[in-house]
Structure formats: C-alpha cells, structure tokens
Amino acid sequence: MDNFKLKKNKEDKFILFFYNTIIGRLLLKLLILNIISKIIGIFLSTRLSKFLIKNFIKKNNINMNDYEDIKYKSFNDFFIRQIKEEKRPINEKNNILISPCDGRFIAYKINNDNLFKIKNSYYNIYDLIKSDISNEYINGYALIFRLCVDDYHRYCYIDDGIKTNNYYIKGTLHTVRPVAFNKYNVYKTNSREWTILKTKNFGNVIQIEVGALCVGKIVNHHQKYTFKKGEEKGYFKFGGSTIVLLFKEKTIKVNKEILNNSINNIETIVKLGEKIGNKS
C-alpha cells in the first residue's frame, strides 16, 4: 500500500482575521479584487521583492536542496522554482493514475445531479466550467489538489494525449484554505482556466486550474497540443492554488486509502508524479 501522509487543516491567523472578523471581511472585499492581485503580482515580479525570499523559506521550512541552485531575480522567480528531476519521479506505467502536482488531495464522487460537496458548499460541474459538456461527468469523480504556498507550484500532464484550447473564466481571488469554504463557493467564484485532456488511458478528462488570493497568474504553456505523461503543463505564480480533475464514470479507481480519508474530509498529501489510483 502507498504510504500517504494525512493533512488536518490548521488555519493561519492572518487568514482567519480576513474571513472571521467584521473588519477583516471589509478589507477582504478590496484584497480579492483582480486589480489588487495584479498590482501585488507585478511587485512580486520585480527585483525589489527579492528580500522576501529568505524569510519565506525559513517560515515555511522549505528544503532548498530539492531545487535547482540558481540566483533568483524576484520573489515570483523563486516561487516558480524548478525542482530537481529526481525529486519528482513519474510513474510511467500506462494503467497508473498520477498526481499532476504537489498538494493536499481529496476525491469526491459526482452524483446524479452533477453535484459534489466541499464542506458546506455544493458545486455543480456546470458552474465550474460554464459548459454543457459537464453532463458527461455524472457519476464520475472530481479530484481536487489544493496547493499551499510552501508546495512546488508547477504541474504536469497525467497521461499521454491531446488537449483542446484553454478556456478562461474571470472571477475573484479568494483563498483556497478551508476557512473560505464556510462562507464562499470558492471554486465557482474564483478565476479559473480549463481544458479537455483527451488522454490515452483515462478518456476525456477536464482539468481546471483555479487561482487564489494574491495569485498573480495561472500560466499554461500550451493551447491545442499533443502531450506526454509527466510533461510540464504550467505553473501558478504566488499564492495557494488548486487543480481540479474531472473523470467520467468507470474510467478510474482512486486509491482506497485516499477515498477513506476523503469520506472523513481529511486531505492526503501527494507529490507530482506519484500514484494515486488506477485505470478502471
């Protein structure tokens, strides 16, 4: 059995202030504006932001020995740092479903009404992608990978295949920490980008990248494109972010340990390229 780690959520005092106090929620209305996130993103891409790197590494206990040894031009340059290839080996077996990224992972069954529930919020697949193709995913799975600020923020393709164009949906930029789920339907209000991956082994998979609080940009490398398993698909600039994968019915079998954790609303820590399930 795979030796997965579990993650029970502990909220940052800074985030709790913004979401659980009256003054914080008033300030939050300004902070989640796209223009504010863009301004922050521009600053974090300048040389003036380099002073933030050292304290960020220390605060988040990041092991820099895992990453390429280069001089960073800005905080965002550091944030999208490349990990050493041997630190994220890709499980190449055709029948193995891999994680597209580092993150906290949870799996939900999509019900007959095309809904799945996160905390106190119900999500309709149509609301996520604004397309009737969502009806094809009834009784399938929604796999959610929540990246925190200390995670590796690049993500890969889960299989060989061909992708369609990217579709962008403009929205706000709430945090993807669990505290926000109690008050907002985060994944259907946040800015996001989605595409269809026509995969060799798992059918047509919808991948959605969701932006979050202070994320400067979702960067996808390709429009229509023929991809290989483990090849880099893109990256997130600063902030915690999320990847959602939608699978049709009877295409995958998620690891039982992960499913048991998900039933209890416990996230499982996974790494890019790691096995999380099998072809059905």
C-alpha positions, 0 to 999 in steps of 0.5 A: 500500500502507498504510504500517504501522509494525512493533512488536518487543516490548521488555519493561519491567523492572518487568514482567519482575521480576513474571513472571521472578523467584521473588519477583516471581511471589509478589507477582504472585499478590496484584497480579492479584487483582480486589480489588487492581485495584479498590482501585488503580482507585478511587485512580486515580479520585480527585483525589489521583492527579492528580500522576501525570499529568505524569510519565506523559506525559513517560515515555511521550512522549505528544503532548498536542496530539492531545487535547482541552485540558481540566483533568483531575480524576484520573489515570483522567480523563486516561487516558480522554482524548478525542482530537481528531476529526481525529486519528482519521479513519474510513474510511467506505467500506462494503467497508473493514475498520477498526481499532476502536482504537489498538494493536499488531495481529496476525491469526491464522487459526482452524483446524479445531479452533477453535484459534489460537496466541499464542506458546506458548499455544493458545486455543480460541474456546470458552474465550474466550467460554464459548459454543457459538456459537464453532463458527461461527468455524472457519476464520475469523480472530481479530484481536487489538489489544493496547493499551499504556498510552501508546495512546488507550484508547477504541474504536469500532464497525467497521461499521454494525449491531446488537449483542446484550447484553454478556456478562461473564466474571470472571477475573484481571488479568494483563498483556497484554505478551508476557512473560505469554504464556510462562507464562499463557493470558492471554486465557482467564484474564483478565476479559473482556466480549463481544458479537455485532456483527451488522454490515452488511458483515462478518456476525456478528462477536464482539468481546471486550474483555479487561482487564489488570493494574491495569485498573480497568474495561472500560466499554461504553456500550451493551447491545442497540443499533443502531450506526454505523461509527466510533461510540464503543463504550467505553473501558478505564480504566488499564492495557494492554488488548486487543480481540479480533475474531472473523470467520467464514470468507470474510467478510474479507481482512486486509491482506497486509502485516499477515498477513506480519508476523503469520506472523513474530509481529511486531505492526503498529501501527494507529490507530482508524479506519484500514484494515486489510483488506477485505470478502471 
